[in-house]
Amino acid sequence: MVDAVVSHYRQNLELKELAALAGCSVRQLQRRFKQEKRLGPMEYVIQLRMESASRMLRHTDASIGEIAYKLGYRDMYYFSRAFSRELSFPQSLRAGLHYTKLLGTYEYPDLPAVERLAPDLIICTEVHEQYLERLSGIAPVLMFKRNENWQTILSLFGELTGKRAEAKHIIADYLRRTALLSEELATVLAGKSVALIRPLDSLVRVHSAAHRTGAVLYSDLGLPVPLFVADTSDTAYHISVERLPAVQASHYFLLSNGLMQDGISATEQRVLGMLGGGEEQRVHSVDAATWIGSYGPLGINGIVDQVEQALLGVT
């Protein structure tokens, strides 16, 4: 019975339809789930959907709307509210979140909840431009670009919170660290270029220095940019897997979705097979969610840690 529900949890089915798929009555299905899962069958379906949504949100480029559709939801607002209730944070962040409230999701903010909160200031990105008029009616709005430099954001937060000195200290430490590390890396790499790539469904995204994470590698750490991605008019280029050798990098930081569904995609497998490894070409797989989703000093310094470990062997 449980297996039948697990196989169909993405479909928009009612309880009686799930019971029919399991080959039993509704009452039998409910009793079996209470015994085995201590949840009702529909509660278990929601749990499976939220776990899947969390993985897709962290490890793919899919939007909230796309995720909702894949999981059988047709009402985006309902899904946003359901996901917000189930959303959890890493243990390392929970201690500082006691006085925070979930206000919807990144793409679908719960505007009535924002109004009830009555904030003094609203901070958002250009992704929320469609809500700007309504948000401005609630409180003054500070809107950042989606790809805004984290140092700019931290400096402004320092001003707003009366912690300008602390913010300057964090940034100064980072600049000092990356300056010293860039000198070591220049010696080790000796002109060998480094690429930042992300396998998608059927293509490979090659990031440039215009991307927030690319800027850490190419601007802050001074890593040599492949000629293929020297242009910074866009944050990334999309190429076929077959064209990947044209990048001609010696080191590839591969933004992996391997944590999603406990395995890597077919495209990622092809990329790994094509690059092959060896002394002249090395691949360093890193977590895409961490490298793409890091907007502050903790995450950015974590990326620098991994670059240092990969290229210098520092643990």
C-alpha positions in Angstrom: 0.0 0.0 0.0 2.7 2.4 1.0 4.7 1.7 -2.2 1.6 2.5 -4.3 1.3 6.0 -2.7 5.1 6.6 -3.0 4.9 5.8 -6.7 2.1 8.4 -7.3 2.7 11.2 -4.8 3.4 13.7 -7.6 0.0 13.2 -9.1 -3.0 15.3 -8.0 -5.0 12.5 -6.6 -7.8 12.3 -4.0 -7.8 9.8 -1.1 -10.2 7.4 -2.8 -8.0 7.4 -5.9 -5.0 6.5 -3.8 -6.9 3.7 -2.2 -7.9 2.3 -5.6 -4.3 2.4 -6.7 -3.3 0.5 -3.5 -6.1 -2.0 -4.2 -7.9 -1.5 -0.9 -10.6 0.6 0.7 -10.1 4.1 2.0 -10.5 2.9 5.6 -7.9 0.1 5.1 -5.4 2.6 3.5 -5.8 5.0 6.4 -5.4 2.2 9.1 -2.3 0.9 7.3 -0.6 4.3 7.2 -1.4 5.0 10.8 0.2 1.7 11.7 3.3 2.1 9.6 3.9 5.9 9.2 1.9 7.3 12.1 0.5 9.7 9.5 -2.6 9.7 7.3 -2.0 8.8 3.6 -2.6 12.4 2.5 -0.4 13.8 5.2 2.3 11.4 4.0 1.8 12.6 0.4 2.3 16.2 1.5 5.5 15.2 3.4 6.9 13.5 0.3 6.1 16.5 -1.8 7.7 19.0 0.6 10.8 16.9 0.8 11.0 16.7 -3.0 10.3 20.5 -3.3 13.1 21.2 -0.8 15.6 19.1 -2.8 14.6 20.7 -6.1 14.7 24.2 -4.7 18.2 23.7 -3.3 19.8 21.7 -6.1 18.1 22.7 -9.4 17.3 25.9 -11.4 13.6 25.1 -11.3 11.3 28.0 -10.2 8.7 27.7 -7.5 6.1 27.5 -10.2 7.8 24.7 -12.0 8.4 22.8 -8.8 4.7 23.1 -7.8 3.6 21.9 -11.2 5.9 18.9 -11.1 4.5 17.9 -7.7 0.9 18.1 -8.7 -0.1 21.5 -7.4 -2.1 23.8 -9.7 -2.5 26.7 -7.2 0.8 28.5 -6.8 -0.3 30.5 -3.7 -1.5 27.3 -2.0 1.8 25.6 -2.7 3.7 28.6 -1.5 1.9 28.6 1.9 2.2 24.8 2.3 5.9 24.9 1.5 6.5 27.8 3.9 5.0 25.8 6.7 7.3 22.8 6.0 10.4 24.8 5.3 13.4 24.0 7.6 16.8 25.7 8.0 20.2 24.1 8.5 20.9 23.5 12.2 23.8 26.0 12.1 21.3 28.8 11.3 18.3 27.9 13.5 19.8 29.4 16.7 19.6 32.9 15.2 16.1 32.5 13.8 14.0 32.4 17.0 12.5 35.8 16.3 11.9 35.5 12.6 8.7 34.7 10.7 8.3 32.9 7.3 6.6 35.3 4.9 6.0 33.0 1.9 8.8 32.0 -0.4 11.4 33.9 -2.5 9.3 34.0 -5.6 5.8 34.1 -4.0 5.9 36.3 -0.8 2.9 36.2 1.4 1.9 39.9 1.1 -0.9 39.8 3.6 1.5 38.4 6.2 4.0 41.2 5.4 1.3 43.7 6.0 0.3 42.2 9.3 4.0 42.3 10.4 4.0 46.1 9.8 7.8 46.4 9.2 9.7 49.6 9.3 11.8 48.6 6.2 11.4 46.0 3.5 14.5 44.6 1.8 14.1 42.6 -1.4 15.6 42.1 -4.9 14.6 43.0 -8.4 12.9 39.6 -8.6 10.1 41.2 -6.5 9.7 44.3 -8.7 6.2 43.1 -9.6 5.2 43.6 -6.0 7.0 47.0 -5.5 3.9 49.1 -5.6 2.1 47.1 -2.9 5.3 46.7 -0.8 5.9 50.4 -1.0 2.5 51.0 0.5 3.5 49.0 3.5 6.9 50.4 4.3 10.0 52.0 2.6 11.6 49.5 0.2 15.2 48.8 -0.4 15.6 46.8 -3.6 18.9 45.1 -4.5 19.9 43.7 -7.9 19.7 39.9 -8.0 23.4 39.6 -8.6 24.5 42.4 -6.2 27.9 42.2 -4.7 27.7 40.7 -1.1 30.2 43.3 0.2 27.9 46.1 -0.9 24.9 44.5 0.8 26.9 43.8 4.0 28.2 47.4 4.1 24.6 48.8 3.8 23.4 46.4 6.5 26.2 47.6 8.7 25.0 51.2 8.3 21.3 50.3 8.9 22.0 48.3 12.0 24.7 50.5 13.6 27.4 47.9 13.0 29.4 49.7 10.3 32.7 48.9 12.1 31.9 45.2 12.3 30.9 45.1 8.6 34.1 46.9 7.6 36.2 44.4 9.6 34.6 41.4 8.0 35.2 42.8 4.5 38.8 43.8 5.3 39.6 40.3 6.6 38.1 38.8 3.4 40.1 41.1 1.1 43.3 40.5 3.0 42.7 36.7 2.9 41.9 36.6 -0.8 44.8 38.9 -1.7 47.3 36.5 0.0 45.6 33.4 -1.4 45.6 34.8 -4.9 49.4 35.1 -4.8 49.8 31.5 -3.8 47.3 30.3 -6.5 49.1 32.3 -9.2 52.3 30.5 -8.5 50.6 27.0 -8.4 48.5 27.5 -11.5 51.2 29.2 -13.6 48.7 30.4 -16.2 46.4 27.3 -16.2 42.8 28.5 -16.5 39.9 27.6 -14.2 36.3 27.1 -15.4 33.1 27.3 -13.3 30.5 25.0 -14.9 27.1 23.7 -14.1 25.5 20.7 -16.0 21.7 21.2 -16.6 19.1 19.0 -18.2 20.7 18.9 -21.7 23.3 21.8 -21.6 26.2 23.0 -19.6 26.2 26.5 -18.1 29.7 28.1 -18.1 29.8 31.0 -15.6 31.8 34.2 -16.2 33.3 36.8 -13.8 30.0 38.8 -14.0 28.3 36.1 -12.0 28.4 36.5 -8.2 30.3 33.3 -7.6 32.4 33.7 -10.7 33.5 37.1 -9.3 34.9 35.3 -6.2 37.0 33.0 -8.4 38.1 35.4 -11.1 38.1 38.9 -9.5 38.7 38.2 -5.8 41.1 35.3 -6.2 42.5 36.3 -9.6 42.1 32.8 -11.1 42.9 32.7 -14.8 39.7 32.9 -16.9 39.4 30.6 -20.0 39.4 32.5 -23.2 36.1 31.0 -24.0 34.5 32.9 -21.1 36.5 36.1 -21.1 33.5 38.2 -22.1 31.6 39.5 -19.1 28.6 40.9 -20.9 26.5 38.1 -19.3 26.8 36.0 -16.1 27.0 32.7 -18.0 27.0 31.0 -21.4 25.1 27.8 -22.3 26.8 25.2 -24.5 26.2 21.6 -25.5 28.1 18.9 -23.7 29.9 18.1 -26.9 31.3 21.7 -27.0 32.7 21.5 -23.5 36.3 20.7 -24.6 36.3 24.1 -26.3 36.5 25.8 -22.9 40.0 24.4 -22.6 40.4 24.8 -18.8 42.9 22.9 -16.7 40.6 23.0 -13.6 36.9 22.7 -13.6 34.7 23.5 -10.6 31.6 21.5 -11.4 28.5 22.8 -9.6 26.9 19.5 -8.9 23.2 18.6 -8.1 24.4 15.2 -6.8 22.6 15.7 -3.5 19.2 15.8 -5.2 17.5 12.4 -5.2 20.8 10.8 -4.1 22.5 10.8 -7.5 23.8 12.9 -10.3 22.0 13.6 -13.6 22.8 11.9 -16.9 24.2 15.2 -18.2 26.5 15.5 -15.2 27.7 11.9 -15.8 28.4 12.7 -19.4 30.4 15.8 -18.4 32.5 13.8 -15.9 33.1 11.2 -18.5 34.1 13.7 -21.2 36.5 15.6 -18.9 38.0 12.4 -17.8 40.4 13.7 -15.3 44.2 13.2 -15.4 47.1 15.6 -14.7 46.2 18.1 -17.4 42.5 18.4 -16.6 41.0 18.2 -13.1 37.4 18.3 -12.0 36.4 19.5 -8.6 32.7 18.7 -7.8 31.1 21.2 -5.4 27.6 21.6 -4.1 25.6 23.8 -6.5 23.2 25.0 -3.8 26.0 26.3 -1.6 28.0 27.9 -4.4 25.1 29.5 -6.1 23.0 30.4 -3.1 25.7 32.0 -0.9 25.0 35.7 -0.4 26.9 36.5 2.7 30.4 36.3 4.3 29.9 32.8 5.8 28.9 31.3 2.5 31.5 33.2 0.4 34.3 32.3 2.8 33.2 28.7 2.6 33.6 28.8 -1.2 37.1 30.3 -0.7 37.9 27.4 1.7 36.9 24.8 -1.0 38.9 26.6 -3.7 42.0 26.6 -1.4 41.5 22.9 -0.6 41.0 21.9 -4.2 43.9 23.9 -5.7 46.4 23.9 -2.9 45.5 20.7 -1.0 44.9 22.7 2.2 42.5 21.0 4.6 
